[in-house]
């Protein structure tokens, strides 16, 4: 059973974006100075997180899955990437995808092996208690 804190995965990732590997190279997508990249609307459903590289050359579609991700998520993220390519990206910008999940499986690994513009990241939830002074 997936740890209950997973339902806050998106909140945590957005709040701590700058501290993640993705945050080194990407910022959450903004329009007119406002960060709008969380649950960004597309014509096939909301994109969990839309980001843009600091050099503005790459748009990044991030799909979060609590627990295990199946190969179905590849078609889903490709739909979102297709939307971003058609409706948002300039001619000089590329579109990449990242799937973030607790674990993958053989089917997902096989599908991703021929999707060179999509990467898989695994997350780990940790919870600690500290006794003593704050």
C-alpha positions in Angstrom: 0.0 0.0 0.0 1.4 3.4 -1.0 2.4 5.6 1.9 -0.3 8.2 2.7 2.1 11.1 2.3 2.2 10.3 -1.4 -1.0 12.2 -2.0 1.0 15.3 -1.2 3.7 14.4 -3.7 2.8 17.2 -6.1 2.6 19.8 -3.3 6.0 18.7 -2.0 7.7 18.6 -5.4 6.4 22.1 -6.3 7.3 23.6 -2.9 10.8 22.1 -3.1 11.3 22.3 -6.8 14.6 24.3 -6.6 16.1 21.5 -4.4 15.4 18.7 -6.9 17.6 17.5 -9.7 15.0 18.9 -12.2 15.1 22.3 -10.4 18.8 22.7 -11.3 18.0 23.1 -15.0 14.3 23.9 -15.1 11.9 26.4 -13.6 8.1 25.9 -13.3 6.5 27.4 -16.4 5.3 31.0 -16.0 3.0 33.3 -18.0 3.3 37.1 -17.5 5.5 36.4 -14.5 3.1 34.1 -12.7 3.9 30.5 -12.2 1.2 28.6 -14.0 2.9 25.3 -14.6 1.1 23.2 -12.0 -2.0 21.4 -13.3 -1.5 23.2 -16.6 -4.6 22.8 -18.8 -4.3 20.9 -22.1 -7.0 19.7 -24.5 -6.5 16.1 -23.3 -6.4 16.8 -19.5 -4.2 18.8 -17.0 -0.5 18.4 -17.1 0.8 17.7 -13.6 3.8 20.0 -13.9 5.0 22.0 -16.9 8.5 23.4 -16.7 10.9 25.3 -18.9 14.7 25.1 -19.0 16.6 28.1 -17.6 18.0 28.6 -21.2 14.4 28.6 -22.5 15.3 25.9 -25.1 13.3 23.0 -23.6 9.7 22.6 -22.3 9.4 19.8 -19.8 6.2 17.8 -19.2 6.3 16.1 -15.8 3.8 13.3 -15.0 3.5 12.1 -11.4 2.3 8.7 -10.4 1.8 7.6 -6.9 3.1 4.1 -6.4 4.0 2.1 -9.5 3.8 3.5 -13.0 2.6 1.3 -15.9 3.3 1.6 -19.6 -0.1 3.4 -20.0 1.6 6.5 -18.6 3.8 6.7 -21.7 0.9 7.3 -24.0 -0.5 9.8 -21.5 2.6 11.9 -21.3 3.1 11.7 -25.1 -0.4 13.2 -25.5 0.6 16.1 -23.2 3.9 16.5 -24.9 2.1 16.6 -28.3 -0.1 19.4 -27.0 2.8 21.4 -25.7 4.7 21.0 -29.0 1.7 22.1 -31.1 0.3 24.8 -28.9 3.1 26.3 -26.7 6.5 25.5 -28.0 8.3 27.9 -30.3 10.1 26.5 -33.4 13.4 26.6 -31.6 12.2 24.7 -28.4 12.2 21.0 -27.9 9.7 19.1 -25.7 10.8 16.5 -23.2 9.0 14.4 -20.7 9.7 13.1 -17.2 7.7 10.4 -15.4 8.1 10.3 -11.6 6.8 7.3 -9.7 7.7 5.1 -6.7 8.7 2.3 -9.0 8.4 1.1 -12.6 7.9 -2.3 -14.2 9.2 -4.3 -17.2 6.4 -3.0 -19.5 7.2 0.6 -18.7 11.0 0.1 -19.1 10.4 -1.5 -22.5 8.2 1.4 -23.6 10.6 4.0 -22.4 13.6 2.2 -24.1 12.3 3.6 -27.5 11.1 6.9 -26.2 14.4 8.9 -26.1 12.7 12.1 -25.1 11.1 10.7 -21.9 13.0 10.0 -18.7 11.9 8.1 -15.6 12.7 9.3 -12.0 12.0 7.3 -8.9 11.0 9.1 -5.7 11.3 8.0 -2.1 9.2 9.3 0.7 10.9 9.5 4.1 9.5 10.5 7.5 11.5 11.2 10.6 10.8 12.1 14.2 13.2 14.1 16.3 13.0 14.3 20.0 14.4 17.4 21.7 14.6 21.1 21.1 13.7 22.7 17.9 
